[in-house]
Amino acid sequence: MKESGTGGVVLIRDMEAQVFEALLYFIYTDMFPEMARDGEEKEEVVMAMAQHLLVAADRYDMERLKLMCEEKLCRI
């Protein structure tokens, strides 16, 4: 049965679009996404994204992504 009034839109609250995009990238590729847009990973960008991804991975119970985020954060 299809719900009425949703219009096929799923709202994800409390998550930035870039974080959700990175989460989807991981789901489809099983690889940690590159963080910097210009090809160079800047430490502050990587650290901030890894923190946000760690929260998202915990929320959606994605153990492998959690471990990858923790590893990134420990290296920085």
Legacy VTK file of the C-alpha trace (Angstrom):
# vtk DataFile Version 3.0
C-alpha trace
ASCII
DATASET POLYDATA
POINTS 76 float
0.000 0.000 0.000
1.359 3.403 -0.954
1.205 6.254 1.517
-0.488 9.367 0.278
0.979 12.820 0.579
4.664 11.860 0.628
5.345 12.549 -3.040
8.223 10.051 -3.105
10.435 12.267 -0.948
12.348 10.945 2.037
13.523 13.596 4.467
16.774 12.948 6.315
17.024 15.372 9.190
20.080 16.201 11.284
22.540 15.346 8.510
24.253 17.612 6.012
23.864 16.798 2.329
27.622 16.221 1.903
27.624 13.707 4.749
24.668 11.831 3.272
26.374 11.829 -0.129
29.519 10.364 1.463
27.397 7.776 3.280
25.779 6.704 0.012
29.194 6.570 -1.649
30.372 4.157 1.040
27.216 2.042 0.764
27.619 1.611 -2.989
31.423 1.267 -3.190
32.483 -0.043 0.247
35.257 2.558 0.111
35.927 5.581 2.289
35.019 8.658 0.213
37.605 11.256 -0.746
36.918 14.403 1.194
38.529 17.282 -0.665
37.022 18.524 -3.906
40.296 19.535 -5.561
42.028 16.187 -5.092
44.088 17.231 -2.086
42.791 16.044 1.255
43.076 18.865 3.745
43.349 17.638 7.317
40.588 19.831 8.731
38.155 18.810 5.968
38.946 15.124 6.421
38.663 15.357 10.199
35.307 17.175 10.125
33.810 14.788 7.568
35.131 11.728 9.411
33.483 13.004 12.600
30.143 13.523 10.850
30.398 10.159 9.091
31.184 8.454 12.390
27.945 9.822 13.843
25.985 8.712 10.760
27.620 5.268 10.778
26.698 4.852 14.427
23.124 5.975 13.775
22.680 3.453 10.944
24.747 0.692 12.608
27.458 0.517 9.934
30.355 -1.058 11.825
32.867 -1.101 8.953
32.374 2.601 8.250
32.684 3.355 11.971
36.034 1.570 12.072
37.243 3.416 8.986
36.232 6.781 10.462
37.930 5.984 13.761
41.091 5.001 11.907
41.064 8.279 9.947
40.545 10.292 13.128
43.367 8.503 14.953
45.819 9.186 12.115
45.191 12.909 12.056
LINES 1 77
76 0 1 2 3 4 5 6 7 8 9 10 11 12 13 14 15 16 17 18 19 20 21 22 23 24 25 26 27 28 29 30 31 32 33 34 35 36 37 38 39 40 41 42 43 44 45 46 47 48 49 50 51 52 53 54 55 56 57 58 59 60 61 62 63 64 65 66 67 68 69 70 71 72 73 74 75
